Amino acid sequence: MSYQKVLEQIHQNLQLAYRKAIDLDSQLDGLKQEGKGKFSQIFNEDMGFVTKSNRFKPYVLELVEEFEELKQMPNLAESDITEIVARLGVVLQTQQAFKQQVK
C-alpha cells in the first residue's frame, strides 16, 4: 500500500510545526527575559521524545529527522507512521494551546 499522500500530509504539518516553533520560541525568549517561563522542558519523557528542551524547535527537528528516516524505509507500514503522527499531533496541539495562553 502506498502511503504517499499520508507522507505528504506529514511533511506539510512538519513545515507548519516548524514555522510555529520559530515564532513561539521567540515568544518564550521574551517571557524568559521577563522572568517567566521557568521550566526545563516542554514535554515529559512519557511523550516519546528523546529531546529535552524548553523550546519547541528541537522537538520539531527530532520529528523531521525521524520523518526523513521513515521515508527511506522500503516496506513502510501503518504502524511505522502512527507514532510520528501522534507525536506531531501533540506538538501542534501544545503549540496552539501555548499560543492561546500567551495572547
N, C-alpha and C positions, 0 to 999 in steps of 0.2 A: 504494500500500500504506500502510496506517495503522500508524504506529509509536507509537500512544498508550500501549500497555502498556509498551513499552520506555522511553518518556519518563517514565512514572510511576515505573518502577523506578530510573531515573537520579535522579529527584527524591528518592526515598526514600534512596538511597545518598549523595546530596549532603548531606541532612539529617544522616545518620549521621556522615559525614566531618566536618561542621561541629561537631557535639557533641563528637566525639573531639578535634578540633583545639583546642577551648576547654580541655578537660581536659589534653591533652598540652602545650599551650603554657604552661599554668600550671606543669606539672612542669618544663618547660625553663627557666622563670624561676627556679624553685628551684635547679636544677642550676647555672645561671649564677651565682647568689648564692654557691654553694659553690665557685665557681672551676672548674666543669666545663662541658662543653658548649661548647667553644671552636671553633665552626665558623661559617662565614659564610652558608651556605645549605644547605637540606635536599636539594634536587635539583640535579643538574648541568644545564647548558644543553641537553645532548642528550636530556633527558627531555621536551622540548617545551613547557616553561613559560616564559612571559615573566617571571614573578615571580622575584625573587631574595630569599629571606628565610631567616632561621634559625628561623622559626616556621611551623607548619602552616596557620594560618588564612588568610594571604594567598594560598596556593596554592588552597585550597578556594574562596575568594572569586573567584579568577580563573576557576575551573571554573563557578561559579554564573553569573558574567557571560556566559560562553560558552554555557552551557545556555539562558539566557534569550534570547540571540540565536538559538540553534538552534530554539527553539520557535516563533519568529516566521517561520521560513523556510516559504514556501508549498509548495515541492516538496522535501520532506525526503527524502534518500536514505540508504541504509545507510552509505555512505562518510562522510556528514556526522556520523553518530553514532559510528562506530568510534573516531575519535581521542579524543573526550572520554571514552568508556567506558574506553579503555586507560589514559589518564592518571588517571582516577578510581580505577581498579583499583590503580595504582601508589601513589596516595596512601593508600588504605585498607590495602594490604599494608605500606607503610612505617610507618603509624601502629600497626598491630598488632605489627610487629617491634619498634618502639621501646617499646611498652607492655610487651612481654615482657622486654626488656632492663632496664627500669627497676625491675621487680618486686624 
